[in-house]
Amino acid sequence: MPKKDTKKVDVAKGFQELEEIAAWFEQGNGDLDQGLAKFERAMTLAETLKNRLDEAENTIKEIKKRIHEE
């Protein structure tokens, strides 16, 4: 499966949404269907954010490598 373009991901908003989902669970809300949907959303967000951060890390490594070669 091809990677999605994560450069358009707003990292700050993604982490904010994850915090909101975590807070929902911490409040002890017991709706199973809503909890499953929130869990699925959190996992999707976490994967997307991890991919975006990995891309940023690779870009930084490439820039450092280029600078050291000059």
HELIX and SHEET records of a PDB file:
HELIX    1   1 THR A    6  LYS A    8  5                                   3    
HELIX    2   2 VAL A   11  GLU A   26  1                                  16    
HELIX    3   3 LEU A   32  GLU A   69  1                                  38    
END                                                                             
